Structure formats: structure tokens, C-alpha cells
Amino acid sequence: MRSEDIAKLAGVSRSTVSRVINNYPNVPEETRVKVLKVIEEHHYEPNSFARALAGKRTDTIGLFAISLSGKNIGNRIYQNNYFAPFVEAVVDTANAKGFYVLIHTVYSREDFQKIKQAFMQKRIDGGILVGIQEDIEIVRELSDLNAPLVIIDYDITEILAERLDKGHLAVINSKDYDGTVAAIEHLIALGHQEIGIVCGEQNTYSGKERYTAYLDTMRKHELTVKDSFVLNGHFSKQRAATEMRKLLASKELPTAIFASNDDMALSIIEVLHEHGIRVPEQIAVIGFDDIDLASRTVPKLSSVKLPLYEMSKAAVQKIIDMVGTSEPSFSTLSLPTELVLRESSGSKR
């Protein structure tokens, strides 16, 4: 149905329908009510692209979920326990504030054209990027579009060093370093000295932060970090399982493992069970993210809780705030994590 059809049914001009849709004040209340009633009865939705061309807001936020290694290592976004709840939280938060969400998945550098096109064609008022790897040139290109942009999980110092803090840009992180320190300190307090790690992507801010925190905490307690106990999981369940099987073949095992996300932690536990190794009695395991499944597995998974809902809510609000002003703004936010202890990490020895 077109706007002229709405006009005909309401007995008004097309321009009046346009003024009602765009909430102009110079419309008689009786006419406004009549037009809105027809719109509701016929489920009419105005063409957001046409509104954008007319210089109006689209009331649409772009959410771009990025996994450049996803296609190659079988870690598709819709199978990922990190992306799924984040997408859900962004959509719920945006809808509650009267905004739609346009969702795109990005699996290659070429896919970044989707993001640029969405901005340049004015199909969105602003965009949220989650899962981006360190690529300052991509950030520069998107920042140069001079549209509201929020990046989740990115090194703020790199943005400042490249002087990209002059536009409509916000960066939201979680305190992954602190969360990882808490997890490793807990394992050490339980008496573990040989602690392994399953690393995430090292070209992401969160991946680097969690690995650095592991190394720093081990060194602080003068504990040896064995190269064979550092597994490259790339935030992938499949890669984590492969790495764990290689470690089991070597016969030299740690007494505890910290996995840089819960997907990898659960994969590690599955492989250990396959080989008859009991968790936590023989090897303790702690994950990161505290996904829903963590509290429903056997054993229940100890994990560092990521404030996904708070991050998504803050991201949406940042976009809305930037859409509402023409002044350039740059802001950062880092939200706390929480260590949630369950069965998989065991009790004091």
C-alpha cells in the first residue's frame, strides 16, 4: 500500500499523510487521528529510504556482526553463542526506543561494502559494529562517512593514535583483562600451578586482553607458562577441540585450563570426557562470556560473565544520542565483568 492509498482512504491529501507520518505540528488533531487509524488498520509502513532522501531520519540502526574467519573455520555467526544474545539485546533495546534494526553479517573484507552502502544510501541513521578485528583502515573509512558509529570491542588507544576521535564515534568495551585476572587468580588459589589457556583471535582487542592478563597473572605468581599449554582456539569450538586433542596426544597436561570464551570451554570439556578425563577432578576448566548454556551443562561451567545486555543497551543509546545532535562527539565506555563460579573449576585442594 502506498501513501496515496492512505490519503484516499482517510479523505485527505497525500501531503497531509506525509505531515502526519513525519509528526509535523501543523496538522489538526482530528485529521491526525483519522490518518493514524487508517495507517494502523492497513499496517502501512512508510518508505524509510524515501524519508532519508527527503532529509528525514529513518529511525533505523544498522547492526553489523563481523566474523572474518567464520566461513573458513566453521564458526558462523548464527551458531555463535556470543553474537546471538548480543543481536537479540540490540533489537529489543532499539525496538523499545522506537527504532528498527537492520542486521548484516560480514564474513570478508569485501562484505564491508555492505556497511558503507547502508550509510551512503541513508538506509540507517547509525551503525553498531561487533566482532571487528583490528583494522584501523576500515575504521577510518567508516569514520570518514561522518555518521554515528559505535564499535564494540576495539583498542581505544589505536583510535586515539590515529586521531579518529573527531567524528561521531563511540567505543564500548568490557573489562576483559580484570575478568581474566580474577579467573586465573581463582585457579591459583585452588592450588593449580600448571594452568593452560585456549586463546581467542589475537587480532581482536578482547582476544589480546585475555591472553595478556593470563600471562601477567602467571608471571606475577612466578608460575611457568609452558608453550604446549597455550592453545590457539581462535574463539572457535572446532579449533579448540582440535588443539585439545593434540595436547592430549602429548601426554603432558595442565591441571587447569582457562578458555577465552565459553564455546571453546565447552568444547574442551567434551573432548576431555571423550578421553575419560574428569572435570574438575583431573582438570579444572573456566570459560569466558557466561552464555546461557554455561549453567545447564554437566558439570556446570564456571565463567567470566560478560555484560552483553548492558553493552548492547549502551550501544543503542549512544547511536540515538549521536543521531540527535550535529556536533561531532567521541566517547568510550568500559563495563565490568564478573567471575561466576560453578562446578567445572572445582573446590580448594
Buried (B, 14 or more C-beta within 10 A) or exposed (E): EEBEBBBBBBEBEBEBBBBBBEEEEEBEEEBBEBBBEBBEEEEBEBEBEEBBEEEBBBBBBBBBBBBBBBEEBEBEBEEBBBBBBBBEBBBBBBEEBEBBBBBBBBBEEEBBEBBBEBBEEBBBBBBBBBBBBBBBEBBEEBBEBEBBBBBBBBBBEBBEEEEBBEBBBBBBBBBBBBBBBBBBBBBBEBEBBBBBBBBBBBBBBBBBBBBBBBBEBBEEEEBEBEEEBBBBBBBBBBBBBBBBEEBBEEEEBBBBBBBBBBBBBBBBBBBBEEEEBEBBEEBBBBBBBBBEBBEEBEBBBBBBBBBBBBBBBBBBBBBBBBBEEEEEBBBBBBBEBBBBBBBBBBEEE
